[in-house]
Amino acid sequence: MAPWLQLLSLLGLLPGAVAAPAQPRAASFQAWGPPSPELLAPTRFALEMFNRGRAAGTRAVLGLVRGRVRRAGQGSLYSLEATLEEPPCNDPMVCRLPVSKKTLLCSFQVLDELGRHVLLRKDCGPVDTKVPGAGEPKSAFTQGSAMISSLSQNHPDNRNETFSSVISLLNEDPLSQDLPVKMASIFKNFVITYNRTYESKEEARWRLSVFVNNMVRAQKIQALDRGTAQYGVTKFSDLTEEEFRTIYLNTLLRKEPGNKMKQAKSVGDLAPPEWDWRSKGAVTKVKDQGMCGSCWAFSVTGNVEGQWFLNQGTLLSLSEQELLDCDKMDKACMGGLPSNAYSAIKNLASDVSFLE
């Protein structure tokens, strides 16, 4: 049985989707400081989003920051951890009792696509000490399972962890009474297969909960499917719906009407019982757009490749990267319209490989 099918069967043991764990902040960080030039813009954006809707005098102030960036295509995903100082609350209209200022430890994920920032995740919690340096901030979370520890990147030795002993450790230190060990094992296989790395035990716990909830949804969709489709683990299985929508979907399609399309001619003949263009030689190999909202370009090149095969008898793999770079009507990784792309592709001739 495929691993994801085993997972779906295990989900039947649960009353519902596994609740996302509370996000207490573990803070055994090594390098704190003011935001570096590279992290300055996403850090400011994250702070602005945190303070949105707060009146003057109640907004948090940035303390120290650490973070890293992962690049893909024309986008950058920033993982930030920061201390924020919230001012004291003495307003009786807001606070029942005076509250002294407190230090929060926050985790942010910010996506930057060509200068446009999107906050994917915000997670904050109080810490015991005011600032790192006078004793690292400590949260209420003090212990995690061995498997979660091995998924964390906080220690250099964990960066190339192959998880060979994770299952035995899970048997000694289970994640939760509600989470079967085998389910965690399938998550481990997902992490290995798709080379996932997480920055802390809490990030790994969070991704595990997202993974399980996505598998619960896959189980429900599978039960309703009346065809041959199979739903289960994919490389997107540890992303929330909001993250997937922000990173991969084309927001421009909802904002721009595009060119008016002609109605297709109706076909009088009955459709054959089955038809697979792959077996006819009209489809190129599967391509990966990476963390770039360029589905519009891939769909257009795929269609043109097939049409070229039908009319010329040869299959060519066209360059999505060239379309992204040279189509001035669309917005590259920030989205585009297929109707625009068809117009632009008529003027393109050279062929370069798509850069992920």
N, C-alpha and C positions, 0 to 999 in steps of 0.2 A: 504494500500500500504506500502511495506517495506520502512524504512527510506531512504535507499540508492537509491531506485527507485524514491522517491520524490526528492532527490538531483539531480539525472540525469535529471529529468524533469525540474528542476530549471535551470540546466546548459544550457538548450535550450534558456534561456533568455539572455545569454551572447554571445557576438560576438566570443569569443574564450576563451582559458584558461586564468584564472586570472593571470596577471603578478605578478611575485614575487616582494614583496615590497622592496624598497631600505632598506639597513640595517644600519641606523644610530644607534649609540651605546648608550643605556641608561646605566648610570653608578652609580646608587645609591647602591653601594656595601658596605658591612659591614666590611669584613675582607680582607685586602690586605697585601702582604708581599712577601719575597723571596719564590721561589717554595719549598714546603716541599719535603722531600726525596721521598715520594710516587709519587709526581707530577714532579720530576726533569727530568726523562727520556722523558716522553711525551712532556713536555714543551720545552726541547732542540730540540726534533724532529720537533715540530711545528715551532720553530724559524728557524731551518735549512730550512724547506720547504718555509717559508716566504722569506728568503734571497736567495733562489736558483736562480741562474742566475745573481745575482748582483755582480758587481765588488767590490774589496776591497775599503774601504772608503765610500761606499754607503749602506752598510748593516746596518739594524736596530739592536739596542741593547735592550736586555730585561730589563724591569723595574720591576714592581710588578705583582704578579700573585695571582689569586684565582681559585679554581676549585673543582670538585668532581668526583668521579669514581663510575660507575655502573658495577657490575660484573655479568657475565652469562656464565655458562660452564667454559671453559678454557680461555675465553676472558675478556677483561676489556675495557669499553668505557669511555674515559676521556672527560669531558666538562671543558674547560679552558677559562679563561678570563684574558687578560694580557695587560699591557701598554708597548708599544714599542717606543723607541726614534729613529727617523730617523735623520741622520746627515744632516747638511746644504748642499745645492747643489750650488756650485760656478763654476762648469765646464760649459763653454759656449757651449761645444759640446753636453751637455746633457740638460742644462737648458737655456731657453731664457733670464731669469732674475735670479739673485741670490735669493735663497730661504733659509730662516733660518730653523733651525731644528724644527721638529714638533713632537708632541706626538700623537700616535695612540692608540685607544682602540680596541682590537681585541678579537674575539671569535673563538676558535678552538674546533673541535671535533677530537679526536685521538683514533683510535682503536688499542689495543695491544693484539695480539694473540701469546702467547708463545714467547714474546720478539720481535715480528715483528710488527713494527708500520705502520699504514696507516692513512693518513690525510683525513678525511671524509668531513670536512668543514672548510673553512677559511673566516672570515668576519671581515674587519677592516674599521675604519673610524676615522677622526680627532676628537679630543676633545679640549675643550676650555682652560682648565688649564693643566699645565705641568705634575703634579704628584698628585695622591690622597694624602690627608693629608693637603696640602696647600689649601684645598677646593676640594671636590670630583669632578672628571672630569665630565663635563656636555656636552652632545651632542646636536645636533640640534633637536633631537626628545624629546619633552617635554610632550606630551599627547597621551594616547592610549585609546582605547575603554574600557568600563567596563568589557566586556567579556574577552578581552585579559588580563586585570589586574587580573581577577579571575583565569586565567590559569597559571599565573606566580607564581613562588615559592619564590620570593624575600622576602615576608613577612611570618613569621611562621604561621599566621592565615590562609594563603591560602593553606597550605600543605594538609589539609583534607577537602578542599572546595568541596561541593557536587553539586554546580552549580544550586541550586534550584531556584534562582532568576535571573539567567542569561538572560533568554528570555525577561523578563520585562525590564531589564537594556538595552538590545540590542535595544529595541524599542525606548528607550530614547536617546541612543548614538550609532547609527549604525556604523558598521565597515567601510563601504564604500558605496557610492551611487550605485556602480556596484555589490555589494555583497548582495543578498537577505538575510533577517534576518533568514528565514527558513533554508538556507544553513548553516549559522553559527550555527544554532541550531543542525543540524545533525552533524556538527563537534564537538559540545559540547557532544552529545551522544557518539560519537566515543571516545572522551577523557575519559568519564566516564566508558564506556564498557571495554576499554583496559588499564585503570588506567594510563593514560599518565600524566606526570608532566613536566613542562617546567620552565627553570630557569629565564626567563625574559619575559617581554611583547613582546620584539622583537623576541625572540625564538618562542613564541606562534604565532605571526604574520607570521613568516617564515613557520612554520609547517602548518598553515592554508592555505597558498598559495600553498604549496606542495600538501596538501590534495586535494584542488580544482583542481589543474592540473592533479592529478592522476585520479580524477573522470571524468574529460573531456576525458582523454584517455580511461577510462573504457566505457564511453558512445560511443565513436567511435568504439571500439572493439565490443561492444554489437550490434551495428547497422550492423556490417559485419558478425556476427556469424549466421550460418545457422543451428546450432544444438540447444540443450537445455541448454547450459551453461549460467550462469548468472554472470555478472561482476559488482562489486561494492565495498563496504567498506570491508576491511579486517584489521587485526592488523598491516599490513605493509603500510597502506594508507598515513601515514605522513612521509614516507621515500622517498628520491630521488632514482632514478635508480642507481646512483653511490653508495649510501649508501647500498642499498639492495644487489647489486652485490658484494661489498666488504665484507659485514658481512655474507651473507648467501650462496653465490654461491661457487662452487668448482673450484678454479683456477688451481688446479693440473691437472684437466682433459684436460686443454688446453696445458699443458707443457709436460706431460708424455704419451708415446704411450700405455703403459699397455700391458698385455698379449694378444696374438692373440686369438680371439674368434672363435669357430667353427660355421659354418653356420647352422641355424636351419632347421630341416626337414620341407618340405612343407606339408600342410594339404589339402587333396583332398576334404574333405566334405565341404559343404557350411556352412558359419557361421550362427548361430541362430539369430533370430531377435534381441534378447537381452540376456545378460548374466551378472549376478552380483555375484561376488565371495563372497560378504558380506552375501548374503542370503544363500549361501552354507556353511557358517561357516568357511571360509578359511582365514579370514582377522581379525587381531587384531584391537583394538581401535586405533583411531588417536593419534599419539605421537607428541611431540613438541621438536625440536632440540634446541630451544632457540637461543641465539646469538652465535652460534657455527657452523662453516662450516663443518658439519658432515652429510650432506645429503647422502653421499656415504655409510655410515654405516647404516643409516635407510633404504635405498633402499635394501641393501643386506639382512639385518635381515628380512625385510618384505617378500622378495622372499623366503628365507629359511623357514620362518614360514609357508608360503603357501604350499611349497613343502613337508614339514613335515606333514602337515594336509592331503595332498593327499595320502601320502604313509603310514602314521601311523594311520590316523583317529582321531587324537587329535590336538588341536590348542594350541601351546605354544607361549608365548611372550618372545622373546629372548632379551638379554641385549646389547643395543648399547653402553652403557658405558664401558662394558668389552671389546668390540671390539675396542673402542677408546684407551683404556689403554694398551691393550695387543698386538695389531697389530703394529708390529715394521716396517712394510713395508710402512705404510702410515703416515700421519702427523696430525692425530687427528683433532682438530678444524681448522687447516690450509688446510685441504683438503685430499682427498684420492681417490684411484681407486677401483671400485667394483671388478675388476679382482684380485687385490691384496687381498682384504678382503675375497673373497671366499677361497683363499688359507690359509689365517690366521685362519679363523673361524673353519677349520677342527681340529685345535689343541686346541680349547677352549671348556671347559666343564661346568664350574660353572656359576651360574646365579646371577647377581646383578642388582639392579635397575638403570635406567639412571638418573644421577644427572644433573638437569638443573642449 
